[in-house]
Amino acid sequence: MREFAAQSCIVLSLIVLASPASIEAAPRAASTEPASTVSPTGKNANSPLSNPSSLLPNVAKTPLTIANVCEREKCELMVLVGGPIDKVLMDEFVKNTESLPANTTVLINSSNGDLSTAINLGKKIRQKQFNTRIGKASNNGTNLIKENGVCLGACVFSLMGGIQRQVDASDQLGVYALKSASKSTLSESDLKAALAQIRNYLVQMGVSRYFLDFLVAIKGNDLTTLTQANAKLFNIDNTSKAQPLPWRIQALDNGVLIGLNSQTQISEQFSVTLGITRQDREYRLTIFIKPNQEQNKREALIELLNQNPKLIILTGKNFTPKILQSWKVSTTGVQAAYLISEEELLGLIARIDFEVELPGLGNNNLGIDHITRFGTQGLRGFYTASKK
């Protein structure tokens, strides 16, 4: 993928993920201790698998360490990234990872840094085809043991660089509001250019473009945390990303054809089914939500959904279908009906996938995701059959 243009990089460097303590990472002197390195075979004299504890790498005092790290019974060579993501760390990474093989895991533990540098680090990670995880390593006297870690602010963008990206339930993942790194105010055109570059980076890394909308909406200086489910929803964690199921066609009792597609949400607590039938020159879209376990969630879900029954179809050219029937309780779940035009349906068919957003859900305690991803395989077949 091509690098950002030089001018765009200048614009991007003006934007940081600001923490309450500091707008951008403070300059830091390079460590006087070189990072401990291990050969890809793990047989170097510094290997923590074969040496006494006195020779284990001191991971606390270096911005980057390469060492064998153990998790349960498995030990593997990892790149340990710690501290602010800044030029010092970037230089260390480039210098020390040149000979490492693809699929090496980069273990990141960082709570601040510069966004532009973090994106460049993410690009370098992708170029090398490394994987990423959040975490740190502790010395148990014999080996380095993986522990959960934190990835806050700019760190999240470096995490996105991994071919495979994993966020564990006990990891702390979070972002701050986008702010200028200088006291001067960004012009509207510069801000748009910077956001466009960030959006392009998300697309390159396979992260949902709606993560930027989420980021831009953050206000104030407080940390906004992301759960493991959020990370999977935005595809920051891509370990369980599955291909959406294809659409199927059924005939109702009155002979009307219906296109159906069901998906289990990333949280795995609810399944969402879309049903489309033709009504003259328009199409009726029925959405059905079923709790996978607790049926008593239906009443609470109805109350929440009817406070804001709007439905948004996310396609890049988003549209909001007209509501035909408000949310109501059905036998095993809840459902509502909307109207979409033939043009809008053809727009969906032209895509590989799309997302359905229920903005009224927001942050809720029911365990339901406000966005569900659907594929379009088989949808054209329904459209063709419905026209006959």
N, C-alpha and C positions, 0 to 999 in steps of 0.2 A: 504494500500500500504506500502511496506517496506521502512524504513528510509534509507538515504544514508549511505554507509559504512563510518566508522570513518576516514579512510585515504582520501576518496573522499571529506568529509566535510572539511578537512584541505586544500585540493586543492581549493575547492570552495571558502573558506574564503579569498583566495588571489585575487579573482576577485570581483570588485565592479562596480557599475554604477557610473562613476565619474562625478561630477559636476565641472564646471570651478573653483569654489571656493575651493573645497576640494575633495581629493581622497576618504577619508572615513569620516564618521560622527565623530566629536570630542566627547570625553568622556563627559558625562553630569552627574551632581550630581542628585540623586533621589530627587523628589519633597518633600518638607516638609509637603504638604497638601495631605492627602489621597484622592484617587479618590472617588467621590460621587457615591454611588450605590443605585439602586432601585430594589425592588423585581420584579420577572417576572410578577406579577399581577399589578404592577404600583401603589400599595397602600401604599408604604413606606412614612414616613413623609417627605422625601426629594423630593417627586414627584413634578415636575414643573407644573403639571396640577391642583394641589390643593393648592399650597403654594404661599405666597407673593413673590415678586421678590427678596427680600433680602435673601431668602432661596434657590434660584435656584443655581444649581451647577456652579462653576466658571470654565467653560470649557477651558478658555484661559491659566490657570496656571497648568494644570495637563496633563500628557502624555496620560491618558486614563480616560474617564468618562462614566458612565452608567446612562442614564436618558431617560425620555420620550421626544421625539422630534416631533414637529408638521410640517406637510407639507400640505398646503391648509387646508382642514377640518379634515385630518386624523392625529392622533398622535399615535406613537408606541414607544416601548422600543428599544433603540439603544445603541450600543457600539461606543463611539466617540473616534477615534484614531487621535492624533495630534502630530506634531513634528517629530524629527528623529526616524526612525525605528531602534532601537538599543536594547541592552540587558535590559536596564531599562524599556522600553516600553514592551518588551516581558515578563518580569517578572510580570509587572502589569496586562497584559492581562491574563496570566495563573492564577494568584491569584484571579482575580475579575470576571471571566466569567464562573467559574466552574458550577454554578447552573442555568445558562441561558438556555432556551429551544432552540431546533433546529429552524431554519428560522429566528432567531434574525438577524437584519441588523447591520453590522459593517460599520460605516461611517468614511472613511479615508480621512485625509487631511495632506499630508506630502510631503516635497520637497527634502528630502535627507535621507540617511540611509545606512546600510550595507546589501549587497545583500544576504549573507548567512542567516542573521537574518530575512530578509524579506521573504525568501523562507520558513524558519521554521515557521514564523507567518502564511503564507499562508496555510501550512500544518495543523497547529493547527485550523485555521478557517474551513478548509475542514473537519477535524476530528469532529468538533462540529456541522457540517452541518449548518453553518451560511451563510448568504447572504452578499454581499459587494456592496457598492456604494462609490462614491467620494463626499465629502462635509464636511461642518462644521455646527455648530449651533450658533445662536446669540440670545441674551436675549432681548425680546421685552417688558419686564416689567411684563409679565404674564406667557409666555411660552418660551421654547426654540424652535426657528424656524430654519428649515433646509435651508442652503444656498449652492450654488455651491462651489466647492473647487478645490484643485490642488492635483495631484498625479504624482510625478516626480521621475525618477530614480528607485531605488530599490522598491519604493512604488507600482509600477505596478505589481511586482511579488506577493506582499501580496494581492492586489486586485484580482488576479487570483484564490485565494483560495476559493472564494465564490461559493456556489452551484448555486445561481443566481447572476449574475454580471451586474450592470447597470452603463453606462456612459452617462450622460446628455450632450446635445449639448453645454451648457455653461461651463462645467467642463474643466479644463486644464489638459491634459494627455500628458506625454512626457518622453523620455528616453535619456540617454547619451551613449557615447561609453563605451564598456567594457574595463576596465584597471586593472592593478595590484594594490593591496592595499599597496604593499611595493615598495621600490625603486629597488629591485632586479628584474631581468627579469625572467619570467616564462619559464621553458623549454617547448619545443613543446609537449612533452608527457603529462605534467601537464596541459597545456592549453587544449589539446584535452579531457583529463579526466574531467576537469571542465565544458567544453561545453557539454559533453555527459550527465553530471548530470543535467545541466540546461534543456537540451532537454527532458530528462526523466521527469522532473518536469512539463514541458509544456504538455507532453502527459498525465500525471496523472491528470492535471487540465482541460483537454479538450481544450487547447489552440492550435491553428494551429502551427505545428512544423516549419513552414516557418517564424514565428516571430523571431526565433533565427537567421535565415539567414539575415533577415532585421536588426537585432541588430548588428550582426558581421560586416555588411557593413558600419556602422556608423563610421565616422572618425572625429578627432578633438575634441574640448571641448564644442561645442555649443549644446544646447538643440534641439532635434528632436521631434517636436510635432506630436501627433496622433489625428486625428479628430475622431468624433463619428463614422463615416463610416469606418475609419481604424480599430477602436476598434472592430467593428462588423465583419469586414473582417477577422481579426485574431481570432475571437471568444473570445476576452477579454471581450467584452460585448456580452452576450449570450441571451439577452431578446427576440430577434426576430428571433432566429435560427429556421428555418423551414426545414422539411424533403424535400430533392430534389424530383422533380416530376419523375415518371417512364418513361422509354423509350417507344415509340410507333412505330409500323411498318406500313408503307404505301407503296403502289405500284405506281410507276411512270407510265406515259402514255405508255412507251415502255416495261412495265412489270417488270422493275428492282425494287427490294425491297430497301427501304431506312429506316434506323433507325433514329428516330428524338427525340431530347430532348431539351426543352426550359427552361431557368431559368431567372427570373428577378434578376438583381444584387442587392446587399445590398443597394447601393445608390438609387435604385428604378428609376434611370433616363434612364437606358438602359436594354434591354433584349437580351440574347445571346442564339442562337439556334445552336446545332450541328446536322449535318446530315452525316450519314455514308452509303456508298454503296460499294459493292464488285467489285473489278477489278482484275480478275484472282486470283492470290494468295495474292494480297494486297488489301487494302481498302482506298477509297478516303474519306477524312474527310473535309466537307465543314463547315465553321463557318460563321454565319450570325449575325450581330449586328444591332439592331434596336433601335433608340432613341425613348423613350416612349412619347415624346412631340415634341421638336423642331427638325423638319426635316432638318433645315439649318445647323445642326451640322455635317451632313454627309461629306461635303467637307473638313472641318477642321479635322475630324476623319481620312479620307483617307490619307491626307497629313501626319498626325502624325504616322499612322500605317505603311505606306510604307517607312518611314525613318528607321524602324527596323521591318521588317515583320515576324521575328522569332516567333514561337509558341512553348511553353514548356508545356508538360503534366506532372503535378506534382503527383507522385504516391509513393514517397519514392525512387523508381528507376526511376528517371525522364528521359524523352526522348524528343527529338526535332524532330517532323515530318518534312519530306522534303516538301518544298513548291512547289505546282503545278501551282498555279494561284495567282498572287499578288492581293492585296486588290483593289476592284473596287466598284463604287456606283451601287446599285441596286434600285429597285422601291421605297422601303421604308427604306432602310438601306445601309449597306456595307457588302461585303462578300469576302472571300478568300478560297482557297482549298489547302489541304495538303495530303500527302501520309503516311499511317501508315501500318505496317506489320501485318500479322495475329498473330504473337507472341506478338506484342505490344497490339493488341486488346484483346487477351486472358488474358494479364496481367491486363488490365482494368477490365475485367469481374470478375476476382478473388478478386476484392476489393469491399468494401461497397460504396466508393465514390472516386472521384479524383477531381483535380482542373486544370483549364486551365489558363495559365499565358500568357499575352501579354506584355513582358518586354518593348516594345517600347512605351507603354503608360506612364510609370513612374509617376511622379507628373504632372498632367495635369489640365487645367482649364475647361475641358469639363464635368466633373462630372461622368466620367466613371471609374469603378474599373479595375485594371489591372489583377485581379484574379477573376475567377468565379467558383463556386463549382457545381459539377454535381454528381448525384447518378448513380448507375449501375443497379438498378432494371429494369428488362425487356431487358437489353442489351444482355444477353445470348440467349434469345428467338429470337432476331434479327439475332444473329450469326448463330444459328442452322438453321433458315429459309433460310439464305443466302447461306448455303452450299448445299441445296437441288437442 
